[in-house]
């Protein structure tokens, strides 16, 4: 009996389960709830009508509710409608037992509708400014959505909307167009989440994992992420200085971005923040600069960045942050080195921090005779603050294990002229491998130049040969002050140093107005250097009890010994200076050009002196003009016990020497051999008529490959005789 009962009970249970399953899946068709559904919709809004056909009653075990379901229906508000695939009205078991028939949840699953149609439907339901704006902005696209309305016990409602948008097109007020918009969305309690977003803007594809939108107190907050390909043309529009011309604007780079926008209910931007990272394998920076080429010898027209990242962020307060981390080369022969740039623009103040590894580049700073080959390390650090009218360099440092250059607190105008500075410090080896020690301090209208060891050899050469003004002063704007010098040891060449070089220079209106420097070679021999305005012209003088280190600066004069030097140079204009060089009591030895000239002139005895103990001269005068890299020699006259020389010509720096003149043995000048017993036999031999009266000569060619030619002469020019008589008369 019991077994039959169990069997019957099991059959009934199975039938019940099958019935429940049937109710859950298929339900029972009825029209008893049609009016209930319409009435509930009517309660939401009496303008909404429903085209309702078949209705099924189903069980929803998960929701503990009865589901009143209908498919393929339409919602109408006036003339606007939406195609709905499915509607579920859930009534909880609890309210059915209480005979309240209270709705727990309303589920609406739409078919795919045009976005424009949905916006028109919403606008008809309730006039809404953002909806009107979107309706006018969206021209294409479809939407499919699911709406769930939760009915709470306190008669309040909570709405959740999920869905998908396909192939939409949006045009903003500034005519920016966004095409092929595809996304998933979820809206609940004034919070909207967009996921799997993709669209195109200016033919560039954008993707996003998540975008969140929150509506609160008439403000709409949007934040999220983007992954896209981006051109640097687009980025350049964000920065205050447009740099489109420096890059290939058509090339696209991978970018990851995060953003946040806050809009008013009228879609006006109240606040925003944008962060982006741009990744690149290869980026060419096109920047042709002759100034850079002066200092970096292997610089061409481009900087090639590799394997780098650009980060930037910008907000509504116009705060802009940018960072560049990359490797770089200047040509394909280089090894990549590190490059790092940090940039901040906030409250109209720009801050720049630059760190560059210059190790694989050839650096040359002519002004201080510094050179680094491409195999040695060198690093650059730079901190700059730019305001509306000024640049302030907080710190500039160029350094390696042997050399350090540091500049602090330099102020420049917008044309990069120096207005002020605090401290310049340098400890470096120059091209001659000499360790220089420099400290320059500025206090009000005084600059103090201090050094323990300083190589001034190239500075002296420029003063002797060049007419152009100091490059140092060209860096300043309207400089008016005094420069005080205190140099313990100043190198002139490998053999000579000046001790305790002191004095001052007066600068007015960015020009040297006066210089007065003095020093000692030793306890006996002195040196002075002056510059002063005389009759409206700048006159430079150098006097030295030891002439050799200064004469060596003229490449065509070699084998110089002894002598005192008196040099005067007068600037006739900004391009040309007229100079006079006088040297007293010296001799020339081992001077190839002079030895060759004497040999060609058949003065072998004097030539032997030139290669031996040297040819002595009582006096040497040189009158010449400087014009950039050209020295025009109007006259060189040298008078000595053995020979006298008068010549003229020109010298192009490092290119060409061209001289011509007359060389006359002392016998011809003095008219007697008896006064020079030793040289008599050398010059004229034992018989009358064997001697040489004199020669004219030409010396021409590159400095290291001079060609010399001579021709005998029988008479001296009046100019030669006049110059000789004047010298003899002055000496007597």
ZIJOVEN-V277608 format. One record per backbone hydrogen bond with DSSP energy under -1.0 kcal/mol. NH is the residue of the N-H (numbers start at 1). CO is the residue of the C=O. If there is no record, write none. Layout:
NH_CO ; NH_CO
This chain:
5_1 ; 6_2 ; 7_3 ; 8_4 ; 9_5 ; 10_6 ; 11_7 ; 12_8 ; 13_9 ; 14_10 ; 15_11 ; 16_12 ; 17_13 ; 18_14 ; 19_15 ; 20_16 ; 21_17 ; 22_18 ; 23_19 ; 24_20 ; 25_21 ; 26_22 ; 27_22 ; 28_57 ; 30_55 ; 37_33 ; 38_34 ; 39_35 ; 40_36 ; 41_37 ; 42_38 ; 43_39 ; 44_40 ; 45_41 ; 48_45 ; 49_76 ; 51_74 ; 52_50 ; 56_69 ; 57_28 ; 58_67 ; 60_65 ; 65_60 ; 66_91 ; 67_58 ; 68_89 ; 69_56 ; 70_87 ; 72_85 ; 73_84 ; 75_82 ; 76_49 ; 77_80 ; 80_77 ; 82_75 ; 84_73 ; 85_109 ; 86_109 ; 87_70 ; 88_107 ; 89_68 ; 90_105 ; 91_66 ; 93_64 ; 96_92 ; 97_93 ; 98_94 ; 99_96 ; 100_95 ; 104_90 ; 105_90 ; 106_149 ; 107_88 ; 108_147 ; 109_86 ; 110_145 ; 111_83 ; 113_143 ; 115_141 ; 118_114 ; 119_115 ; 120_116 ; 121_117 ; 122_118 ; 123_119 ; 124_120 ; 125_121 ; 126_122 ; 132_128 ; 133_129 ; 134_130 ; 135_131 ; 136_132 ; 137_133 ; 138_134 ; 139_169 ; 142_166 ; 143_113 ; 144_164 ; 146_162 ; 147_108 ; 148_160 ; 149_106 ; 150_158 ; 151_104 ; 152_156 ; 155_152 ; 158_150 ; 160_148 ; 161_187 ; 162_146 ; 163_185 ; 164_144 ; 165_183 ; 166_142 ; 168_181 ; 169_140 ; 170_178 ; 171_137 ; 172_176 ; 175_172 ; 178_170 ; 179_200 ; 181_168 ; 182_198 ; 183_165 ; 184_195 ; 185_163 ; 186_193 ; 187_161 ; 188_191 ; 189_159 ; 191_188 ; 192_213 ; 193_186 ; 194_211 ; 195_184 ; 196_209 ; 197_208 ; 198_182 ; 199_206 ; 200_179 ; 201_204 ; 204_201 ; 206_199 ; 207_227 ; 208_197 ; 211_194 ; 212_223 ; 213_192 ; 214_221 ; 215_190 ; 216_219 ; 219_216 ; 220_263 ; 221_214 ; 222_261 ; 223_212 ; 224_259 ; 225_210 ; 226_257 ; 227_207 ; 228_255 ; 229_205 ; 230_253 ; 235_231 ; 236_232 ; 238_235 ; 246_243 ; 247_244 ; 249_247 ; 251_248 ; 253_230 ; 255_228 ; 256_277 ; 257_226 ; 258_275 ; 259_224 ; 260_273 ; 261_222 ; 262_271 ; 263_220 ; 264_268 ; 267_264 ; 270_262 ; 271_262 ; 273_260 ; 274_314 ; 275_258 ; 276_312 ; 277_256 ; 278_310 ; 279_254 ; 280_308 ; 283_305 ; 285_303 ; 286_246 ; 287_301 ; 293_289 ; 294_290 ; 296_292 ; 297_362 ; 299_296 ; 303_285 ; 304_329 ; 305_283 ; 306_327 ; 307_281 ; 308_280 ; 309_325 ; 310_278 ; 311_323 ; 312_276 ; 313_321 ; 314_274 ; 315_319 ; 316_272 ; 318_315 ; 320_345 ; 321_313 ; 322_343 ; 323_311 ; 324_341 ; 325_309 ; 326_339 ; 327_306 ; 328_337 ; 329_304 ; 334_331 ; 337_328 ; 339_326 ; 340_355 ; 341_324 ; 342_353 ; 343_322 ; 344_351 ; 345_320 ; 346_349 ; 349_346 ; 350_386 ; 351_344 ; 352_384 ; 353_342 ; 354_382 ; 355_340 ; 356_380 ; 357_338 ; 358_378 ; 361_358 ; 363_372 ; 364_295 ; 365_370 ; 368_365 ; 369_366 ; 370_365 ; 372_363 ; 376_373 ; 379_399 ; 380_356 ; 381_397 ; 382_354 ; 383_395 ; 384_352 ; 385_392 ; 386_350 ; 387_390 ; 391_412 ; 392_385 ; 393_410 ; 394_383 ; 395_383 ; 396_407 ; 397_381 ; 398_405 ; 399_379 ; 400_403 ; 404_427 ; 405_398 ; 406_425 ; 407_396 ; 408_423 ; 410_393 ; 411_420 ; 412_391 ; 413_417 ; 416_413 ; 418_475 ; 419_411 ; 420_411 ; 422_408 ; 423_408 ; 424_440 ; 425_406 ; 426_438 ; 427_404 ; 428_436 ; 430_434 ; 431_369 ; 433_430 ; 436_428 ; 437_453 ; 438_426 ; 439_450 ; 440_424 ; 441_448 ; 442_422 ; 443_446 ; 446_443 ; 447_482 ; 448_441 ; 449_484 ; 450_439 ; 451_486 ; 454_489 ; 456_491 ; 460_456 ; 461_457 ; 462_458 ; 463_459 ; 464_460 ; 465_461 ; 466_462 ; 475_472 ; 476_473 ; 477_418 ; 481_507 ; 482_445 ; 483_505 ; 484_447 ; 485_503 ; 486_449 ; 487_501 ; 488_451 ; 490_498 ; 491_454 ; 492_496 ; 493_496 ; 498_490 ; 499_520 ; 500_488 ; 501_487 ; 502_518 ; 503_485 ; 504_516 ; 505_483 ; 506_514 ; 507_481 ; 508_511 ; 510_479 ; 511_508 ; 513_506 ; 514_506 ; 515_531 ; 516_504 ; 517_529 ; 518_502 ; 519_527 ; 520_499 ; 521_525 ; 522_525 ; 527_519 ; 528_543 ; 529_517 ; 530_541 ; 531_515 ; 532_539 ; 534_537 ; 537_534 ; 539_532 ; 540_569 ; 541_530 ; 542_567 ; 543_528 ; 544_565 ; 545_526 ; 547_563 ; 550_547 ; 551_547 ; 552_548 ; 553_550 ; 554_551 ; 557_554 ; 561_587 ; 564_584 ; 565_544 ; 566_582 ; 567_542 ; 568_580 ; 569_540 ; 570_578 ; 571_538 ; 572_576 ; 573_576 ; 577_626 ; 578_570 ; 579_624 ; 580_568 ; 581_622 ; 582_566 ; 583_620 ; 584_564 ; 585_618 ; 586_617 ; 587_561 ; 588_615 ; 589_559 ; 590_610 ; 595_591 ; 596_592 ; 597_593 ; 598_594 ; 599_595 ; 600_596 ; 601_597 ; 602_599 ; 603_598 ; 607_603 ; 608_604 ; 609_605 ; 610_606 ; 611_607 ; 614_609 ; 615_588 ; 617_586 ; 618_639 ; 619_639 ; 620_583 ; 621_637 ; 622_581 ; 623_635 ; 624_579 ; 625_632 ; 626_577 ; 627_630 ; 630_627 ; 631_651 ; 632_625 ; 633_649 ; 634_623 ; 635_623 ; 636_647 ; 637_621 ; 638_645 ; 639_619 ; 640_643 ; 644_664 ; 645_638 ; 646_662 ; 647_636 ; 648_660 ; 649_633 ; 650_658 ; 651_631 ; 652_656 ; 653_629 ; 655_652 ; 656_652 ; 657_701 ; 658_650 ; 659_699 ; 660_648 ; 661_697 ; 662_646 ; 663_695 ; 664_644 ; 666_642 ; 669_665 ; 670_666 ; 671_667 ; 676_673 ; 680_676 ; 683_679 ; 684_680 ; 690_687 ; 695_663 ; 696_711 ; 697_661 ; 698_709 ; 699_659 ; 700_707 ; 701_657 ; 705_702 ; 707_700 ; 709_698 ; 711_696 ; 713_694 ; 721_717 ; 722_718 ; 723_719 ; 724_720 ; 725_721 ; 726_722 ; 727_723 ; 728_724 ; 729_725 ; 730_726 ; 731_727 ; 732_728
